[in-house]
């Protein structure tokens, strides 16, 4: 038996090395980079376009974009400015709502489907959908169509899975191709790609808009989405080893996501999946919520930033992805993953508190600086979730995580934009403070699971040593 046991592993091994021989096409990172550049260009620029367009319709000319000194002395009491601010905030909400509800159904359909048919189809479709969305945004700008067409573009992109499906498929791809030990770091590399792409897009987008307006940066966003589609179609190697034909339009895909949480392999996995998902939900909601109002907060009084400063601010927020990757790698040498995540949450809370009180540009950038480890928690949670389910459930798992992320985006936009509009008059930075308080919840959850696991392992070890 021992000889047979020793001889057993080799036959299981061959499917992996062929993939490793050709790393140039087993890398999903370039695709995520391109898709994120496209999204990163569109986000802040669409908000600023809405600001300029709705401002012009209401007879408000924005001094931020023309005057280097910002919004002037009487900006704080300008009711027209506040009306435009509220309008932009509401349109952002409608567009995000539309995108979420549609992509909720498509992501949970395509994610589990990709466990059978492979990851590539679930990457090609959403990338093409994003290209279509950008094309519609360009039409709105060229033909000066009603801003409601932004909503149409977002819904069409949602039907193909939107950016959330790209995220889900990329993380599933990494789970397919990485060993368990190295998974947290591989996931963190993927998240660092998000940061690098976002940084390129935000610095480039802000400066470019100042020099040439909105149209050209949106052409780059279109080209990036198109390049991502072609990369997935022509260069990316499939990561699912045993592909099998599967119907797309069937309820069994939704059932696969449901089964994940109700009948997991191990009994303790069920509540761990639920608690990790809750922690992930709160962290990402705060990330999205803060990101949603950065631009509004910086455009408004007393900061009154012009688009180049907004670009630098956005880049500083993305820099946290890279500094968190480096921090995660270093801290992993001496700390358990969970405690690295806890340090990330402390960094996040401190940064948000500073931002909530920021009335000057240096103080705002100090807040961005303190967030240097704030992105360390999410890769840890993604990796822990991935290890709780089997190889054939990664697509279903990351589809549900992407839906949680979509829900985060929706809740964040709803809560933080509404909160911002409601607290504008007494404390403009209140939503940041609110976010910092919320982050205490995941900090408690992660700490509790880690302590429970340690006790459980210790008891298990004791029982083993006591048994004869």
ABEGO torsion letter per residue (X at the ends): XAAAAAAAAAAAAAAAAAAAABAAAABAAAAAAAAAAAAAAAAAAAAAAAAAAAAAAAGBBBAAAABAAEAEAAAAABAAAAAAAAAAAAAAAAAAAAAAAAAAAAAAAAAAAAAAAEAAAAAAAAAAAAAAAAAAAAAAAAAGBBAAAAAAAAAAAAAAGEAAAAAAAAAAAAAAABBAAAAAAAAAAAAAAAAAAAAAAAAAAAAAAAAAEAAAAAAAAAAAAAAAAAAAAAABBBABABBBBBBABBAAAAAAAAAAAABBABAAAAAAAAAAAAAAAAAAAAAAAAAAAAAAAAABOAAGBBAAAAAAAAAAAAAAAAAAAAAAAAAAAABBAAAAAAAAAAAAAAAAAAAAABABAAAAAAAAAAAAAAAAAAAAAAAAAAAABBAAAAAAAAAAAAAAAAAAAAAAAAAAAAAAAAAAAABAAAAAAAAAAAAAAAAAAAAAAAAAAAAAAAAAAAAAAABX
